[in-house]
Amino acid sequence: SHRVETASPSWGHELSTDRMPPEVGFGYGVSYDKGCFMGQEPLSRLHNRGQVNRVLCRVRVDGLAEGADLAHETRPAAGSLTSVAGGKGLAVLWRKLAEPGAVFTGEGGQVEVEWVG
């Protein structure tokens, strides 16, 4: 619950092979001064562009389990619920839709955005 409250990403939840570290609030873990490394070009593009397509959000959870796919009224594939603890959770959501109070639905429940990272 502390990790959810502080919006701290964790491997296997928010951090995974299909997400870039800056998308989940872990941009400080990437060195842009280091020599060549796998994934350097896409990370550099994200860094230079100054924005990502997805962001980490703290949400209120109602009736959904970790791993649920989330939809928004304007976008069917709008993100995923990555962690749940005591009625709150973390979700990686489409940046243009993620704002406090926004509601995303999943099979059997919904989440409401509290905080956007």
C-alpha positions, 0 to 999 in steps of 0.5 A: 500500500505504501508503494501505491500511495507514493506512486513508486513503480515496481518491476513486473507491475508498472515497469515491464518490457513493453513500457519505457521508464519515463512513462511510469515516472522512472525517467530519473533511472535513465542516463542520457550521458552514458555510452551506447545501450539497447533502447537508447534511440527511442529513449532519447526521442522521448526525452527530446520530445518532452512528453510520453504517450502514457503516464502513471496515475494513482487511482481509486479502484472499484471492482477491478483486479490488478492487470485489468485492461481499461477503456475510456469513453473516447478510447477503447484501449486506454491503459491498464491497472498495474497495482491494487492495494486497499481500494487504491491502485496504480494505472498506466493510462493514455496521457491525453485522457489522464486527468484527476476525476477521469473515469476508466472502465474495465470488465466488472468495475472502474477506476477514477484518477486521483493523481497524474504523475 
